[in-house]
Amino acid sequence: MGETENTRLMQRIFAGLAEEDGRPLAESLADEFTWTIIGTTIWSGSHEGKQTVLNELFRPLLATRTAGFARSKTENCKH
């Protein structure tokens, strides 16, 4: 992939993320890769393979983010 193609891909990924659409990022991941998070959090460690990353890392992270968003909307709601 050349520099121009890579730039366009990253622009598409970030535009999707800005609209809360992770599909461009997910579609761009290679089937065989490792996503490593350093540290001592519950997310720390190496996650190997596209399906593992999507199912065991991204999906739980998204659920946590979505739950927090829903909770903050409810907490700020005037009754």
N, C-alpha and C positions, 0 to 999 in steps of 0.2 A: 504494500500500500504506500503510495507516495504521500508527500507532505500535504498536498491539496486535498486528497481523498481523506486523509487522517483528520485534517481540520474540519472538513464537512461532517465527518462522522461524529466528532466530538461536539460540534455545534448542534447536531440533531439529538445527540444524547442529552446534552444540557438543556436544550429547549424542551424535550420531553419531561425531564425531571422538574423543570420549572412549572410545568402543567400537571405535575403529579402523575406522569405517565412513564413508568419504568420499562416499557416494552422496548424502546430503542436500545437501552442499556442491555437488557436481557438478550436481545437478538444479536448484539455485537459480541457477546462472550463466546470464546472458543469452548468446544465440548470438554476438552481436557486442559484445565488450568488449575492453579492453586491460589486461593485468596487467603492471605495470612494477616491476622490482626494480632499485633504484639500487646503485651500487658497481662493483666490478671483479671480482666472482666469476664463475665459469662460468655461474651462473644469472642474472647481471645482464643487463638489457635489457628491451625491450618484447615481450610475447608477445600476439599479436592473435587474437582469436576463441576461442570455447569449445573447439573441437576441438584447436586448436593448444596452448592452455593445458593441456588434459588430456593430450594425447599427448607434447608436447615439454617440459613443465615438471613437472606433477604426477606422471606415470608414472615418469620418471627419478628424481625426488626420493623417491618411495615405494620404488623399487627400492634406492636408496642406504640409506634408513632400514631397510628390511627386511634387507638384507645385513648391515648393522652389528648389528642385533638378533640375527640368526642367528649371526654371528661371536662376539658377546659371550656368547651362551648356550653355544656350543661351548668357548670359552676358559675359562669358569667351571665346566665340567663336570668332575666328579671321576671318574677312571677306576679 
